[in-house]
Amino acid sequence: MNHSIPYQNFQVSAFTEGSGEPLLFLHGWPTNSKLWESQVEVFKTDYKTITLDWLGFGESEKPLEFTYTFTRKKEILDAVLSSLLQKHEKVTLVAHDIGGPPAILWASENAERMERLILLNTIIYPFKTKLDALSEVLLHLPVLKDVFVSPFGLRQVMRTNTKRRGKAIDEKMEAILAPYKKAPNGLKRKTLLEPMEEGRKNEIHILSERFRNLRVKKYLVIAKADPLCYAHIQKLSEENPDVPAYYLGNCGHFMPVDQPEGLNEVLIEILKPKQGEEL
């Protein structure tokens, strides 16, 4: 079922399938709710699966005059959950990439509404990897900044951060990227740079502490071959040795595309009631 949910003066697109315990998937850049199609197909038989498109992505509105920060994303997440769930319902959040910071921020303020927090490779710390630094330079260079967010550039971002190859993978990437490709280049740069630049000044500095102090069931799913976020999620794991960590070997950043079956197996293991309690 498709939902159009108001946030400020804009409309956020969200999608639900199935019934049961709420299970919400949060995408990152430059993807959208289609990233999670393989997960929704598996889990909708036992859960109420929820996906959304952040403002600026997918079928949601794409305002240029908007400040794209993690705090705003947290507020969007709250609007979606308030609209789609009853107050007594607890939700499991599965968050990837820049979907992780708003998930942590929301969970830290709404622990009583949380069942679990499952983080896939995501941004946690203010430090920059070599790839971060290179990307930021390219996004500011007059000649290259539009190439980076062009259809060619976006395709290369996904391909170079996905280990699997083949026609089916390419078609999946193209379907995911299609709505974002149509957006103005200025918006695409804004939705990438603004959360990170503002986040390093503000929200990102508190994420690891918020995560550590969060009194809910927490899990990490780590793709070892991810040049974008592996250093972040591995450091978080080392600082929280009591939090179960599941590793996907030979898997790049976009793990729902790269290893959908392996990711589903991990999520099934985490979501098992008895096994989850023991972990």
C-alpha positions as CSV (number, residue, x, y, z in Angstrom):
1,M,0.0,0.0,0.0
2,N,1.3,3.5,-0.9
3,H,1.1,6.3,1.6
4,S,1.6,10.0,1.2
5,I,2.6,11.4,4.6
6,P,2.9,15.2,5.3
7,Y,6.0,16.6,6.8
8,Q,6.2,20.4,7.0
9,N,4.8,21.5,3.6
10,F,6.0,18.5,1.8
11,Q,4.8,14.9,1.1
12,V,6.9,11.9,2.0
13,S,6.1,8.6,0.2
14,A,6.0,5.4,2.3
15,F,5.0,1.9,1.5
16,T,3.6,-1.0,3.6
17,E,3.1,-4.7,2.9
18,G,2.0,-7.5,5.0
19,S,0.9,-7.5,8.6
20,G,2.3,-8.2,12.1
21,E,5.2,-6.8,13.9
22,P,6.4,-3.6,12.2
23,L,9.7,-3.8,10.4
24,L,10.9,-0.6,8.8
25,F,13.8,-0.3,6.3
26,L,15.7,3.0,5.9
27,H,17.7,3.6,2.7
28,G,20.7,5.9,2.2
29,W,22.3,7.8,-0.7
30,P,21.7,7.6,-3.7
31,T,19.0,4.9,-3.3
32,N,15.4,4.7,-2.3
33,S,12.8,2.3,-1.0
34,K,13.4,0.0,-4.0
35,L,16.7,-0.9,-2.4
36,W,14.8,-3.2,0.0
37,E,12.6,-5.1,-2.5
38,S,14.3,-8.5,-1.8
39,Q,13.8,-8.0,1.9
40,V,10.2,-6.9,1.7
41,E,9.4,-9.9,-0.5
42,V,10.7,-12.3,2.2
43,F,9.5,-10.6,5.4
44,K,6.0,-9.4,4.3
45,T,4.6,-12.8,5.1
46,D,5.3,-12.5,8.8
47,Y,5.8,-8.7,9.4
48,K,4.3,-5.4,8.5
49,T,7.1,-4.2,6.3
50,I,7.5,-0.4,5.9
51,T,9.8,1.4,3.5
52,L,10.0,5.1,2.8
53,D,11.7,7.5,0.4
54,W,13.5,10.3,2.2
55,L,12.7,13.8,0.9
56,G,14.8,14.3,-2.2
57,F,14.6,10.6,-3.2
58,G,12.3,8.1,-4.9
59,E,8.7,9.2,-5.1
60,S,8.9,11.8,-2.3
61,E,9.0,15.5,-3.0
62,K,12.4,16.9,-3.9
63,P,12.5,20.5,-2.6
64,L,15.5,22.6,-3.4
65,E,14.7,25.0,-0.6
66,F,15.1,22.5,2.2
67,T,17.9,21.8,4.7
68,Y,18.8,18.1,4.3
69,T,20.1,17.2,7.8
70,F,20.0,14.1,9.9
71,T,17.8,15.8,12.4
72,R,15.3,16.6,9.6
73,K,15.4,12.9,8.6
74,K,14.8,11.9,12.2
75,E,11.7,14.2,12.1
76,I,10.5,12.6,8.8
77,L,10.9,9.2,10.4
78,D,8.8,10.2,13.3
79,A,6.1,11.6,11.0
80,V,6.0,8.3,9.1
81,L,5.9,6.1,12.2
82,S,3.3,8.4,13.8
83,S,1.1,8.0,10.7
84,L,1.5,4.3,10.1
85,L,1.7,2.8,13.6
86,Q,-0.4,2.8,16.7
87,K,1.2,4.3,19.8
88,H,1.5,0.9,21.5
89,E,3.3,-0.7,18.5
90,K,7.0,-1.3,18.8
91,V,9.1,-1.1,15.6
92,T,12.3,-2.7,14.4
93,L,14.5,-0.3,12.4
94,V,16.9,-1.6,9.7
95,A,19.0,1.2,8.6
96,H,21.7,1.5,5.9
97,D,24.2,4.3,4.9
98,I,22.9,7.8,5.8
99,G,19.7,6.1,7.0
100,G,21.7,5.1,10.1
101,P,22.1,8.5,11.8
102,P,18.4,9.4,11.9
103,A,17.6,5.9,13.1
104,I,20.0,6.3,16.0
105,L,18.7,9.8,16.8
106,W,15.1,8.7,16.7
107,A,15.7,5.5,18.7
108,S,17.6,7.4,21.4
109,E,14.5,9.6,21.9
110,N,11.9,6.8,21.6
111,A,13.4,3.7,23.1
112,E,10.0,2.7,24.5
113,R,8.7,2.4,20.9
114,M,11.7,0.3,19.7
115,E,11.9,-3.4,19.4
116,R,15.3,-3.6,17.8
117,L,17.8,-1.4,16.0
118,I,19.7,-3.2,13.2
119,L,22.5,-1.1,11.5
120,L,24.0,-2.1,8.2
121,N,27.2,-0.3,7.1
122,T,26.4,3.3,8.0
123,I,28.0,6.6,8.9
124,I,28.8,6.9,12.7
125,Y,31.9,9.1,13.2
126,P,33.0,12.5,12.0
127,F,36.3,11.2,10.5
128,K,36.6,11.0,6.7
129,T,37.8,8.0,4.8
130,K,40.1,8.5,1.8
131,L,37.1,7.9,-0.4
132,D,35.0,10.5,1.5
133,A,37.7,13.1,1.0
134,L,38.1,12.3,-2.7
135,S,34.3,12.4,-3.3
136,E,33.9,15.8,-1.6
137,V,36.7,17.2,-3.8
138,L,35.0,15.9,-6.9
139,L,31.7,17.3,-5.8
140,H,33.1,20.8,-5.5
141,L,35.2,20.9,-8.7
142,P,33.5,23.1,-11.3
143,V,34.0,20.5,-14.1
144,L,33.5,17.3,-12.3
145,K,30.8,18.1,-9.8
146,D,28.0,17.5,-12.3
147,V,29.7,14.4,-13.7
148,F,29.7,12.8,-10.2
149,V,25.9,13.1,-9.9
150,S,25.2,12.4,-13.6
151,P,23.5,9.1,-14.6
152,F,27.0,7.8,-15.5
153,G,28.5,9.0,-12.2
154,L,25.7,7.5,-10.1
155,R,25.9,4.2,-12.0
156,Q,29.7,4.1,-11.3
157,V,29.1,4.8,-7.6
158,M,26.9,1.8,-7.3
159,R,28.9,-0.5,-9.5
160,T,32.2,0.2,-7.8
161,N,30.7,-0.4,-4.4
162,T,29.0,-3.7,-5.3
163,K,31.0,-6.8,-5.7
164,R,28.5,-8.9,-7.7
165,R,28.3,-8.5,-11.5
166,G,25.7,-9.4,-14.1
167,K,22.7,-8.3,-16.1
168,A,20.3,-8.8,-13.2
169,I,22.4,-6.7,-10.8
170,D,22.8,-3.9,-13.4
171,E,19.0,-3.9,-14.0
172,K,18.4,-3.7,-10.3
173,M,20.7,-0.7,-10.0
174,E,19.1,1.1,-12.9
175,A,15.7,0.6,-11.4
176,I,16.8,2.0,-8.0
177,L,18.7,5.0,-9.5
178,A,16.0,5.9,-12.1
179,P,14.0,8.5,-9.9
180,Y,17.2,10.1,-8.6
181,K,18.7,10.5,-12.0
182,K,15.8,12.8,-13.0
183,A,16.5,15.2,-10.1
184,P,18.4,18.5,-10.7
185,N,22.2,18.1,-10.2
186,G,22.1,20.8,-7.6
187,L,19.6,18.8,-5.5
188,K,21.6,15.6,-5.9
189,R,24.7,17.3,-4.6
190,K,22.7,18.9,-1.8
191,T,21.2,15.7,-0.6
192,L,24.6,14.1,-0.4
193,L,26.8,16.9,0.9
194,E,24.4,18.8,3.3
195,P,23.7,15.9,5.7
196,M,27.5,15.1,6.0
197,E,28.7,18.7,6.2
198,E,26.1,19.7,8.8
199,G,26.3,16.3,10.5
200,R,30.1,16.7,11.1
201,K,29.4,20.0,12.8
202,N,26.5,18.7,14.9
203,E,24.7,15.3,14.9
204,I,27.5,12.9,14.0
205,H,29.5,13.7,17.0
206,I,26.9,12.3,19.3
207,L,25.9,9.1,17.4
208,S,28.4,6.6,18.9
209,E,27.5,7.7,22.5
210,R,23.7,7.6,21.7
211,F,24.1,4.2,20.3
212,R,26.2,2.9,23.3
213,N,23.6,4.2,25.8
214,L,20.6,3.0,23.8
215,R,18.7,0.4,25.9
216,V,17.2,-1.7,23.2
217,K,18.3,-4.8,21.3
218,K,21.0,-3.7,18.9
219,Y,22.7,-5.6,16.1
220,L,25.3,-4.8,13.4
221,V,25.5,-6.2,9.9
222,I,28.9,-5.5,8.4
223,A,30.0,-5.8,4.8
224,K,33.7,-6.4,4.8
225,A,34.4,-5.1,1.3
226,D,32.8,-1.7,1.7
227,P,35.2,1.2,1.1
228,L,32.6,3.7,2.2
229,C,31.4,2.8,5.7
230,Y,33.3,-0.3,6.8
231,A,35.7,1.7,9.0
232,H,32.8,3.4,10.7
233,I,30.8,0.2,11.5
234,Q,33.8,-1.8,12.5
235,K,34.9,0.8,14.9
236,L,31.4,0.9,16.4
237,S,31.5,-2.9,16.8
238,E,34.9,-2.7,18.5
239,E,33.6,-0.1,20.9
240,N,30.5,-2.2,21.6
241,P,31.7,-5.8,22.0
242,D,28.4,-6.8,23.6
243,V,26.4,-6.0,20.4
244,P,26.1,-9.0,18.1
245,A,27.9,-8.4,14.8
246,Y,27.2,-10.4,11.6
247,Y,29.7,-10.2,8.7
248,L,29.0,-10.6,5.0
249,G,32.3,-11.4,3.3
250,N,33.0,-10.3,-0.3
251,C,30.1,-7.9,0.0
252,G,30.3,-4.2,-0.9
253,H,28.5,-1.2,0.4
254,F,25.1,-1.8,-1.2
255,M,24.5,-5.1,0.5
256,P,20.7,-5.4,-0.2
257,V,21.7,-5.5,-3.9
258,D,25.1,-7.3,-3.5
259,Q,24.0,-10.1,-1.2
260,P,20.2,-10.1,-0.8
261,E,20.0,-13.7,0.2
262,G,22.9,-13.5,2.7
263,L,21.4,-10.4,4.2
264,N,18.0,-12.0,4.5
265,E,19.5,-15.0,6.3
266,V,21.2,-12.7,8.8
267,L,17.9,-10.8,9.4
268,I,16.0,-14.0,9.8
269,E,18.5,-15.1,12.4
270,I,18.3,-11.8,14.3
271,L,14.5,-11.7,14.2
272,K,14.0,-15.2,15.6
273,P,12.3,-14.5,19.0
274,K,14.3,-17.0,21.0
275,Q,17.6,-16.5,19.3
276,G,17.2,-12.8,19.4
277,E,16.6,-12.9,23.2
278,E,19.7,-15.0,23.7
279,L,21.9,-12.7,21.7
